[in-house]
Amino acid sequence: MSHRLLSSVADSIKRNSLLSPGTRVIVALSGGADSVALLAALTELGYDCVAAHCNFHLRGDESDRDERHARKTAEMLNADFRLIHFDIDERKKMTGESTEMACRSLRYDWFRKLLDSEKAEAVAVAHHRDDNIETFFLNLLRGTGLAGLKAMNPRNGHIIRPMLDITREDVESYLSSLGLKYVTDSTNLESEYLRNRLRNIVLPAIYNQFPNGATAISTTITNLSDTYTLFRSLVDEKRRMYTDDDGVIDIASLIANEPMAANLLNEFMRDNGADASLADDILRSSHKSGKFFHTPLTTYLLDRGRLIPTTQDERQESIIVRLDSHPFSMMTEPVGAFNPGRDPMTAYFDASILDGDPQFELRTMRPGDRLSPFGMKGTKKVSDIFNDAHISLVEKSRPKILTRNGEIIWVVGVRHSRLFRVGPSTQYFITVRYTGSI
């Protein structure tokens, strides 16, 4: 293990527990110097590599040249080769993403699929020290906190970066020692994108004035990463103070006791993909109830000073149902067998409720909903029925109202309607049992 790059990659894998010895790994192979060096290093270290190449067809013949070189490199290094073609224009029309974001989304979606199909342990990408410095400055210029300033981690889920301690000079020296060639993306020489302007203009100017600048900046990133680790452990302590076992956050207590409540709430919700502005919105609305807040992974309901995580299924407003299939079960019997119990999840109706092929709907409460309660004259607001039963807002947000052709016949688990009740003229009745979750 004579070359610095090889020993550094091996050390990073061991120190950060990135890969098991000899395991199968997907290697993102563009054909450029960095990815070729990564594939060569991992194969030399004894890993079972699958070289994965994306052809985005953005640079005409140059894109096809990259594909050919990637295939040839994989063959030279005895790595399996996988190729995919993407239509970026079509993706942008569908999503509105920029070219850069569309490529990234498609690439990483494919990598996730390859993990399963190839039964691989991880996807290795060839980001190195210089890329990390660029990411640091990109985040700095966009405005960020500790999470952004620590730049890239050696591991992010199944994505691993074993070369973060490696410089571009190390890469080129390693490839030269092996006699391996690489291709250069001509767009890297342009300065249309912010990252390219940093790489081609800003950072060279800094290094011209501060020759050891790259080493100093890299040291700063490492220090910030260590500080962030400590910071997250302190955040986790605070999270346990204000979050219960169901993930409900006590917003009222957080505001009352923490001068930096917005910062803490932002950290609590970061793992769900929330941006910093969401925490501010929640705290501004903390005196309200019934408002939903959405992150890419979770939806929260604000209810009397508590932030309650819900699921998309819980927020589904309406579904057409049958009384004889999930989430209900149904049995028809002659009226002589009528012997009603007290199970709140069971309701009894005259069998004529099924006449005329009616439509049954299970939905959430709507403004103005009224029920004709069994045992009472007239109607009553469903909202009052919920309040009398001490039903929380999160429960109100779930489908509980069963209707027949638009008329409410049952507030599931709470109150029955007198419509289609079992009475003197009933010959057959049905027993309807709710088998879902409330």
Sequence and secondary structure as in RCSB ss.txt:
>XXXX:A:sequence
MSHRLLSSVADSIKRNSLLSPGTRVIVALSGGADSVALLAALTELGYDCVAAHCNFHLRGDESDRDERHARKTAE
MLNADFRLIHFDIDERKKMTGESTEMACRSLRYDWFRKLLDSEKAEAVAVAHHRDDNIETFFLNLLRGTGLAGLK
AMNPRNGHIIRPMLDITREDVESYLSSLGLKYVTDSTNLESEYLRNRLRNIVLPAIYNQFPNGATAISTTITNLS
DTYTLFRSLVDEKRRMYTDDDGVIDIASLIANEPMAANLLNEFMRDNGADASLADDILRSSHKSGKFFHTPLTTY
LLDRGRLIPTTQDERQESIIVRLDSHPFSMMTEPVGAFNPGRDPMTAYFDASILDGDPQFELRTMRPGDRLSPFG
MKGTKKVSDIFNDAHISLVEKSRPKILTRNGEIIWVVGVRHSRLFRVGPSTQYFITVRYTGSI
>XXXX:A:secstr
  SHHHHHHHHHHHHTT   TT EEEEE  SSHHHHHHHHHHHHTT EEEEEEEE   STHHHHHHHHHHHHHHH
HTT EEEEEE  HHHHHHHH   HHHHHHHHHHHHHHHHHHHTT SEEE    HHHHHHHHHHHHHH   HHHHT
   SEETTEE TTTT  HHHHHHHHHHHT      GGGGS SSHHHHIIIIIHHHHHHH TTHHHHHHHHHHHHH
HHHHHHHHHHHHHHHHHB TT  EEHHHHHHH TTHHHHHHHHHHTTT  HHHHHHHHHTTT  SEEEE SS EE
EEETTEEEEE TTTT  EEEE TTSTTEEEEEEEGGG      TTEEEEEGGGGTT   EEEE   TT EE BTT
SSS EEHHHHHHHTT  HHHHTS  EEEETTEEEEETTTEEBSTT   TT SEEEEEEE S  
